[in-house]
Amino acid sequence: MPADSDGDRPRVVLPAVAAGRRGGARPLRNLWRLRPYLRPYATEFGWLLAAALAATAASLAVPLVVQRVVDGPIARHDQAGLVRLGGLALLLGLAEAVLIFIRRWTQSSSSVGMEAAIRADVYAHLQRLPASFHDRWQSGQLLSRITSDLSVIRRFLSFGLLFLVLNLVTYVAVVVLLVRLHPALGLLVAASAVPLFLISRRFARYYHAASRRMQDQQGDVATLVEETAQGLRTMKAYGRGPELAARFAAAARALHDTGVRKGRLLARTSALFDLVPNLTLGVVLVAGAVAAARGVLTIGELVAFVSLQLMLIWPVQSLGWIIANGQEAATAADRVQEVLDTPPTIVDAPYAVALSRAAVRGRLAFEGVSFRYPGTAEPVLREVDLTVEPGETLALVGATGCGKSTLLSLVPRLHEVTGGRITLDGHDLRDLRLASLRRLVGVAFEEPTLFSISVWENLTLGRPDADADEVRAALALAQADFAYDLPWGLATRVGEQGLSLSGGQRQRLALARAVLGRPALLVLDDPLSALDVHTEALVESALRRVLRETTALLVVHRPSTVALADRVALLERGRITAVGTHSRLLATVPAYRAVLSAEPPTPVAGEKAHTPAAGPGRGLVRS
Ligand SMILES: Nc1ncnc2c1ncn2[C@@H]1O[C@H](COP(=O)(O)OP(=O)(O)OP(=O)(O)O)[C@@H](O)[C@H]1O
């Protein structure tokens, strides 16, 4: 879970979560905010409610018919009257059955449609949220919000809420009929609503907290399952199965205990909800019998009174379930709104412009760029000044953890600079439309992610309009022609995360995806790391051809790949400390030599420095 969960994972208290907790003062607020999703189904809900109310009216009429039967045809031995009223009772029963069928039929389509609409919106919102949001939120928490929480909300809006309305209407209607039959006894039944109200209020308060805890714990369990599924090989290879199983068992136990506590709370309250109407019924039976003996009530009226009162037992008994369902839906709505309330921070500025590929020369400039990850104290990048000229290839070299990948992620605006600016041909990246910028920039990350879709779809992810020739050229360039030999060629669906392919094959497909359509800017994070020596040489020579036509920023770890670059920049503890050709830096900068060779590396931020930091003023070009 994103906030103070148990376990040894890093804990981040998100503002949205805190806001959700504040929502405890008005627990139904977030549920109420979902009402726009009901609007498209207003007519269906209208019919549904009308059918449900009519069915309730039909069932309420039956005891009144029984009263007429007892006091009329039975008392007078009137057979024709008995058949007439019996037929009426039969018709009422039939009408009730038909109306209930109509209600159920309408209910199924509207509630599922509503759930699908909310789910689509949450998913679309997740897509708009920046990488920093996904860095902080556990995926299991998002998964449980978009699946089980939405199902809980659907159940309440389609069943719980309807029965709450129906039961209240039934209660009021029955009390009115009872008061008309016998005012004193009717008022006694009405008074039983007071303890019911007090019990409900107390129960709702406790159940709200328990529901929230349980839903958060469900998210924790989902996260653990997902982590285990993803890291299964590592876990097996290190023989850590028992430890992970113990961690899972602890989370599952916590979930189980909360579930049991919640169930017992419901059981205790349900017992009270059972007790109140049955006690009232006992009192009514005795008092009603006395009233009938004194002739104040007819036998028929007593039968009708008791039958009507029996009709209150289910609505009262189900109150516990309805309140529980309502509280679960309220906490589920809190959790869903925590996601929806998180504003996407990387969005198009109102004045943002789109640049066409043809109009871009490709001069990329970092001007005093600083960056700090949200929630961290130390900046990862400090005052970075760096220019990549059109058509130039610049390699970024630095010790592990010095901020190379972070710097690259700023170019397609996966993260937003926190100081300075980045320009493309003089345009601040924040003044460009995101879609346009991301079309101009081809990216391949260190970890090549492939989705469970066909190879073709994976390749054309950023260029859905690419044609077969462009795809062929990109595959040739990345030395990824093996894709044509897959069982169904480019239509082959690669497994989850492309795991059915080797690391090198995945990396080559990711590279082909990045270079597809010859982007104006290529941003590659160690693009050749998973390739064997032979393939690396082939990809390198092909890449060299592409790099001639485009501006490129590459993160490089190996001296062989540095050869692809026109110039190299050395990044140390978030600062560019040297820029020049590979041979020049190798000859003049010990820190550069150390990073690219077996010499002791320069310590990175957060680590204790044992050697003096390499800095500018060593006769090197400082960008
Ligand atoms: N999402 C994040 N939130 C907070 N800190 C982060 C995040 N991602 C990376 N960092 C930190 O930022 C620093 C730079 O990380 P980065 O991945 O950019 O380094 P790198 O130079 O690319 O390392 P490597 O060569 O090992 O890939 C590291 O100290 C890392 O712990």
The ligand as an ORCA input file, in Angstrom:
! r2SCAN-3c Opt
* xyz 0 1
  N      12.181      6.952     -8.735
  C      13.192      7.356     -7.982
  N      12.955      7.969     -6.808
  C      13.951      8.392     -6.032
  N      15.264      8.248     -6.345
  C      15.557      7.634     -7.499
  C      14.544      7.157     -8.377
  N      15.144      6.597     -9.447
  C      16.476      6.714     -9.264
  N      16.724      7.340     -8.092
  C      18.040      7.680     -7.548
  O      18.652      8.621     -8.414
  C      20.013      8.360     -8.529
  C      20.403      8.253    -10.002
  O      19.768      7.108    -10.552
  P      19.950      6.755    -12.081
  O      19.136      5.540    -12.363
  O      19.663      7.946    -12.908
  O      21.492      6.416    -12.137
  P      22.362      5.838    -13.341
  O      23.538      6.707    -13.432
  O      21.540      5.670    -14.561
  O      22.750      4.416    -12.761
  P      23.078      3.063    -13.570
  O      24.306      3.299    -14.363
  O      23.301      2.086    -12.473
  O      21.877      2.749    -14.410
  C      20.309      7.108     -7.736
  O      20.849      7.505     -6.483
  C      18.951      6.478     -7.540
  O      18.881      5.826     -6.309
*
